[in-house]
Amino acid sequence: MYGYIRVSTREQNEDRQIIALQGKGIPESNIYMDKQSGKDFHRPQYRELVSRLQDGDLLYLTSIDRLGRDYEEIQNQWRFLTKEKRIDIVVLDMPLLDTRCGKDLMGTFIADLVLQILSFVAQNERENIRKRQAEGIAAAKAKGVRFGRPGKDLPADFDALVEAWEKKRLSFAEVIQQCNMSESTFYRRLRKCREER
């Protein structure tokens, strides 16, 4: 028996999922966890888990969106795990998604139908999260909120330092050291100063 846990960010708490999986008797060494987005399946712990799975193993998930949030990818992974790896999957919050039950045609049809609906819902939620995030950023920018690292102040003698560098009285290394900037920041600020003039 194995369990897979995914949380989207390092700040999210995985305790609820761990407790649910341990309640099924899954040893801690067989519980794999990734702390990253569910947009794709390039997750290190998920890859490690899949490499260990063998015919007849049982994989528990607390919900289908813990597997992923991309409609087609969820379907592809589900088929890969159940048809090629030949494992069973149990989704705890959706009893209809238990491949140990209903292996006849009707059971498979119902499970496939439920899987399609839930994976659609998972992707739709991912798209809604992205849309709400973009709207929030746009609203914040409209209010004058600035994102990213605060800009470095130019030294008072920036023009004199640039002139000394251009006339080869200072090396480039000396100029960026005295400006306390990286190369890219120096060139960006120089370009901006020249454009403003």
Protein Blocks (a to p, Z undefined) as FASTA:
>chain_A
ZZddddfbfkbcfklmmmmmmmnopafklpccddddfkbccdfklmmmmmmpcghiacdd
fbfklmpmcfklmmmmmmmmmmmnopacddfklmklcckgokbfklmmmmmmmmmmmmmm
mmmmmmmmmmmmmmmmmmmmmnopaedjddddddfklmmmmmmmmnopacfklmmmmnop
afklmmmmmmmmmmmZZ
